[in-house]
């Protein structure tokens, strides 16, 4: 096992010895003190060690690998592509590319986001840029494979491979794609794997693609301390009216509402719009360009409420979310952490509210077991009528756990 680099408490970024251009970017952005995951990971990446980073959303993991990689590119430039960063979704790839653009502003480093949903002209531009060799490529698995198959991507001198949201990629069925991508890459490289959870499949994959990795675990499967978590025991017919009541007249600038199905997302958005709220919905039925427009409006505070399926539960970095509402209890307990992790980011405060009907109580009990404590539960206001009593051993949702395709199937009788 490789010995971990000493990671004593670091008062500021100057201790890492970054090149001037990286420090200029940090100063201009206003980054002064590294987060715990940055303190532990940066020295190991600077030393050229393989790393497994296990951390929840909002801990600063993107900067933890981008900053030392940028430093190393300046110190040791190579011909062709230096770094490939693989992300599960276009949204996360865009987010990483945006952060990369900010951190590299004062550096002579080129980068290129590569993902699906582009037109023919963009395809040709990406093809031309890749063939010429940019320093950093941020890509989704499928789109990257399509270019690698053309044998035009100069990866023979690749120095860094980053797998971000690795658990999410495996959930989405990208294991074979990831292994195929790796088959094109040189064996001598530094590989960094980041995951919010560490299930057995991630362990198996890490053994295949990393060499003597340093493992860093930060707040695994725990919501941030700044999140006020509340649960309401409700019947389905009470949910939307209760939601409207909770947010009406309150100074909540940005609200994320997560529901389990596209049809519910659309229905919730319609009902809230009818109540006069500034609201939009986002789901896989929308064209990619429309999804991006909705996200931009939400980020720019032109919308108060965004109602979404799990497409947004991981990998989207939107600052200053006031409230996250789980309209339905997540089927996967880890998804709860990712959903409420949209708020209280970077040591801020926020609120996470979950609606629990009589069939979702066993799932919620699993969430409490995962995070290690009980969440305060309460009935809706008297005007809504009583909700169901909390008894997770009796009330169980009549569905099996979510399979790989994301659809729940009724249990066989």
C-alpha positions in Angstrom: 0.0 0.0 0.0 1.4 3.4 -0.9 2.2 5.6 2.0 -0.2 8.6 2.2 1.3 12.1 1.9 1.2 14.0 5.2 -2.0 16.0 5.3 -1.8 18.1 8.4 -4.2 21.0 8.7 -3.5 23.5 6.0 -4.4 27.1 6.8 -4.6 28.3 3.1 -3.9 27.3 -0.5 -0.4 28.8 -0.4 0.9 25.7 1.5 0.4 23.5 -1.6 3.0 25.4 -3.7 0.7 25.9 -6.7 2.1 27.8 -9.7 1.3 31.5 -9.9 -1.5 31.1 -12.4 -3.4 28.8 -10.1 -3.0 31.1 -7.1 -4.1 34.1 -9.2 -7.3 32.2 -10.1 -8.0 31.2 -6.5 -7.5 34.8 -5.4 -9.8 36.2 -8.0 -12.5 33.6 -7.2 -12.1 34.3 -3.5 -11.0 30.8 -2.4 -8.9 31.2 0.7 -9.1 28.1 2.8 -9.2 24.5 1.4 -12.0 22.2 2.4 -11.1 18.9 4.3 -11.2 16.8 1.1 -9.0 19.3 -0.7 -6.5 19.3 2.2 -6.2 15.5 2.1 -6.3 14.9 -1.7 -4.3 17.8 -3.2 -0.9 16.8 -1.8 -1.4 13.2 -3.0 -2.3 14.2 -6.5 0.6 16.7 -6.6 2.8 13.7 -5.7 1.5 11.7 -8.6 -0.4 9.1 -6.5 -3.6 7.3 -7.5 -6.5 8.4 -5.3 -9.9 7.2 -4.3 -12.0 10.1 -2.9 -15.2 9.1 -1.1 -17.1 12.3 -0.4 -20.7 13.6 -0.5 -21.9 16.4 -2.8 -20.7 19.9 -2.0 -17.4 19.0 -0.3 -15.2 20.6 -2.9 -14.0 17.5 -4.6 -13.9 19.0 -8.1 -11.4 21.6 -7.0 -9.5 18.9 -5.1 -8.5 17.3 -8.4 -8.6 20.2 -10.9 -6.2 22.4 -9.0 -3.3 20.0 -8.7 -3.8 18.7 -12.2 -3.6 22.2 -13.6 -0.3 22.7 -11.6 1.1 19.5 -12.9 0.2 20.3 -16.5 2.2 23.6 -16.3 5.1 21.9 -14.6 5.2 18.9 -16.9 3.5 19.6 -20.3 3.1 16.7 -22.8 2.2 16.5 -26.4 -1.5 15.5 -27.0 -4.1 15.1 -24.3 -2.9 15.3 -20.8 -6.1 14.7 -18.8 -9.4 13.0 -19.4 -12.2 13.6 -16.9 -15.3 11.3 -17.2 -18.6 12.3 -15.8 -22.0 10.4 -15.9 -24.2 13.2 -17.2 -23.9 16.2 -19.6 -25.0 18.5 -16.7 -22.0 17.4 -14.5 -19.6 17.6 -17.5 -20.8 21.2 -18.1 -20.4 22.1 -14.4 -16.8 20.6 -14.3 -15.9 22.5 -17.6 -17.2 25.7 -16.1 -15.1 25.3 -12.9 -12.1 24.3 -15.0 -12.5 27.5 -17.1 -12.4 29.6 -14.0 -9.4 27.9 -12.4 -7.4 28.0 -15.6 -8.2 31.6 -16.5 -4.6 32.7 -15.9 -2.9 29.6 -17.4 -2.1 28.7 -21.0 -4.1 25.5 -20.8 -6.7 24.3 -23.3 -9.8 22.3 -22.4 -12.8 20.8 -24.2 -16.2 19.5 -23.0 -17.4 16.5 -25.0 -21.0 15.2 -24.5 -24.1 14.2 -26.4 -26.9 16.4 -27.7 -24.7 18.5 -30.0 -25.4 19.2 -33.7 -23.2 18.3 -36.7 -21.2 21.6 -36.6 -20.3 21.1 -32.9 -19.4 17.5 -33.7 -16.9 18.6 -36.3 -15.5 21.3 -34.0 -15.0 18.7 -31.2 -13.5 16.2 -33.6 -11.0 18.8 -34.9 -10.1 20.0 -31.4 -9.6 16.5 -30.1 -7.4 15.4 -33.1 -5.2 18.5 -32.5 -4.9 17.6 -28.8 -6.2 19.8 -26.0 -4.8 19.6 -22.5 -8.0 18.5 -20.7 -11.1 16.7 -22.0 -14.2 16.6 -19.9 -16.5 14.0 -21.4 -19.5 11.7 -20.9 -18.6 8.0 -21.5 -20.7 7.4 -24.7 -19.6 10.5 -26.6 -15.9 9.9 -25.6 -16.0 6.3 -26.9 -17.4 7.5 -30.3 -14.3 9.7 -30.7 -11.9 7.1 -29.4 -13.3 4.6 -31.9 -12.3 6.9 -34.7 -8.6 6.6 -33.7 -8.1 10.3 -33.8 -7.6 11.1 -30.1 -3.9 11.5 -29.1 -4.0 9.8 -25.7 -0.6 8.1 -25.9 0.9 10.6 -23.4 -2.1 10.8 -21.1 -1.1 11.7 -17.5 -4.4 11.8 -15.6 -7.7 10.0 -15.8 -10.5 11.2 -13.5 -13.7 9.3 -12.9 -16.2 11.7 -11.2 -19.4 10.3 -9.6 -18.2 6.8 -10.3 -21.1 5.2 -8.3 -23.6 7.1 -10.4 -21.9 6.0 -13.6 -22.2 2.4 -12.5 -25.8 2.9 -11.6 -26.4 4.2 -15.1 -24.8 1.1 -16.6 -21.5 2.7 -17.8 -19.2 0.0 -16.4 -18.4 -1.6 -19.8 -18.0 1.9 -21.4 -15.5 2.9 -18.7 -13.5 -0.2 -19.1 -13.5 0.2 -22.9 -12.3 3.8 -22.6 -9.5 2.7 -20.3 -8.4 0.1 -22.9 -7.4 2.9 -25.2 -5.3 4.7 -22.5 -1.6 4.1 -21.5 -1.2 2.0 -18.4 1.3 4.4 -16.9 -0.9 7.2 -15.7 -2.4 8.7 -12.6 -6.0 7.6 -12.0 -8.3 9.5 -9.6 -11.7 8.0 -8.7 -14.4 10.0 -6.9 -17.6 8.5 -5.5 -20.2 9.4 -2.9 -20.6 5.8 -1.9 -18.3 2.8 -2.0 -20.3 -0.3 -3.0 -18.6 -3.6 -3.9 -18.7 -2.8 -7.6 -16.7 0.4 -7.1 -14.2 -1.6 -5.1 -13.9 -4.2 -7.8 -13.4 -1.5 -10.5 -10.9 0.4 -8.5 -8.7 -2.7 -8.1 -8.7 -3.1 -11.9 -7.8 0.5 -12.8 -5.9 2.0 -9.9 -2.4 1.2 -8.5 -1.8 1.3 -4.8 -4.4 4.1 -4.3 -4.6 6.4 -1.4 -8.2 6.4 0.0 -9.7 9.5 1.4 -13.1 9.4 3.1 -14.9 12.6 4.0 -18.4 12.6 5.7 -19.5 9.4 3.9 -23.3 9.3 3.6 -24.0 12.1 6.0 -26.0 15.2 5.2 -24.1 18.4 5.8 -24.4 19.8 9.4 -26.0 23.0 8.2 -29.1 21.3 6.9 -32.3 21.5 9.0 -34.0 18.2 8.2 -37.8 17.9 8.7 -40.2 15.1 7.6 -44.0 15.4 7.3 -46.2 12.3 7.6 -48.8 12.9 4.8 -51.1 11.2 2.4 -50.5 11.7 -1.3 -53.5 13.9 -1.7 -52.0 16.3 0.9 -48.6 16.7 -0.6 -48.9 19.5 -3.2 -51.2 21.7 -1.1 -48.8 21.3 1.9 -45.9 22.2 -0.4 -47.6 25.4 -1.5 -48.4 26.3 2.1 -44.8 25.7 3.3 -43.3 28.0 0.7 -46.0 30.7 0.3 -45.0 34.1 1.7 -41.6 33.0 2.8 -38.3 34.5 1.7 -37.0 31.4 -0.1 -35.2 32.4 -3.3 -34.3 29.0 -4.7 -36.3 25.8 -4.1 -35.6 22.4 -5.5 -38.4 19.8 -5.5 -37.6 16.2 -6.3 -40.4 13.7 -7.4 -40.1 10.1 -8.4 -41.7 10.2 -11.9 -41.9 12.5 -14.8 -45.7 12.6 -14.7 -45.5 13.8 -11.0 -42.9 16.4 -11.9 -45.1 17.9 -14.6 -48.3 17.8 -12.4 -46.6 19.5 -9.4 -45.2 22.2 -11.7 -48.6 22.8 -13.2 -50.3 23.1 -9.8 -47.7 25.4 -8.4 -47.9 27.6 -11.4 -51.6 27.8 -11.0 -51.0 29.1 -7.5 -48.9 31.9 -8.9 -45.4 30.6 -8.2 -42.5 31.1 -10.6 -41.8 27.4 -11.4 -40.5 25.2 -14.1 -40.0 21.4 -14.4 -37.0 19.5 -15.8 -36.9 15.8 -16.8 -35.8 13.6 -19.6 -38.7 14.4 -21.9 -37.3 17.9 -22.4 -34.8 18.5 -25.2 -31.3 19.1 -23.9 -31.3 22.7 -25.0 -34.6 23.3 -23.1 -33.2 21.7 -20.0 -30.2 24.0 -20.2 -32.4 27.1 -20.6 -34.4 26.1 -17.5 -31.3 25.5 -15.5 -29.8 28.8 -16.5 -33.0 30.6 -15.5 -33.0 28.9 -12.1 -29.3 29.7 -11.5 -30.0 33.3 -12.4 -32.9 33.5 -9.9 -35.4 34.0 -12.7 -37.3 31.0 -11.3 -38.1 30.4 -7.6 -38.9 26.7 -7.9 -37.5 23.9 -10.0 -39.3 20.6 -9.9 -37.1 17.7 -11.1 -36.6 14.0 -11.3 -33.4 12.5 -10.2 -31.6 13.9 -13.2 -30.6 16.8 -10.9 -30.0 14.9 -7.6 -26.3 14.6 -8.2 -23.7 16.5 -10.1 -25.3 20.0 -10.5 -23.6 22.7 -8.6 -26.2 25.5 -8.0 -25.2 27.8 -5.1 -27.5 29.2 -2.4 -30.3 26.7 -2.6 -32.7 27.7 0.2 -34.9 24.6 0.4 -34.9 21.1 -1.0 -38.1 19.1 -0.9 -38.4 15.4 -1.3 -41.9 15.2 -2.6 -41.4 11.4 -2.6 -39.1 9.5 -0.4 -36.1 8.4 -2.5 -36.0 4.7 -3.2 -32.3 4.6 -2.7 -31.2 5.9 0.7 -28.0 7.4 -0.8 -30.2 9.5 -3.1 -31.6 11.2 0.0 -28.1 12.5 0.9 -27.5 13.7 -2.7 -30.9 15.5 -2.8 -30.6 17.4 0.4 -27.0 18.0 -0.4 -28.1 20.5 -3.0 -28.6 22.9 0.0 -26.2 24.0 2.8 -23.2 23.8 0.4 -19.8 25.2 1.3 -20.7 25.4 5.0 -23.9 27.4 4.4 -27.3 26.6 6.0 -30.4 25.2 4.3 -33.6 23.2 4.8 -34.4 19.7 3.6 -38.1 18.6 3.8 -39.4 15.1 3.0 -43.0 14.0 2.6 -43.6 10.5 3.8 -46.8 8.7 2.9 -47.9 5.4 4.4 -46.1 3.2 1.9 -42.8 5.1 2.0 -42.1 4.6 5.7 -39.8 1.6 5.4 -37.6 3.5 2.9 -37.4 6.4 5.2 -36.4 4.2 8.1 -33.5 2.9 5.9 -32.4 6.5 5.3 -32.3 7.1 9.0 -30.3 3.9 9.5 -27.8 5.1 6.8 -27.2 8.5 8.2 -27.1 7.3 11.8 -29.9 9.3 13.4 -33.6 9.9 13.4 -35.1 12.9 11.6 -37.8 14.9 13.3 -41.3 13.9 12.0 -44.5 15.9 12.3 -48.1 15.8 11.1 -49.3 18.5 8.6 -51.2 21.5 10.0 -54.6 20.7 11.4 -56.3 22.4 8.4 -55.0 19.6 6.2 -56.3 16.8 8.3 -54.2 14.1 10.0 -51.5 12.2 8.2 -50.6 8.5 8.7 -48.9 7.4 11.9 -45.2 6.4 11.5 -44.9 2.6 11.6 -42.2 1.5 9.1 -42.5 -2.2 10.0 -46.2 -2.3 8.9 -46.4 0.2 6.0 -44.1 -0.9 3.1 -44.1 0.4 -0.4 -45.4 -2.3 -2.8 -42.4 -2.1 -5.1 -39.0 -3.7 -5.2 -35.8 -1.8 -5.1 -35.0 0.2 -8.3 -33.3 -1.9 -11.0 -30.6 -0.6 -13.3 -33.0 0.9 -15.8 -34.5 3.1 -13.1 -38.0 1.6 -13.2 -39.5 0.0 -10.1 -41.3 -3.3 -10.7 -44.1 -4.7 -8.6 -43.2 -7.6 -6.5 -44.6 -10.9 -7.6 -47.3 -12.3 -5.5 
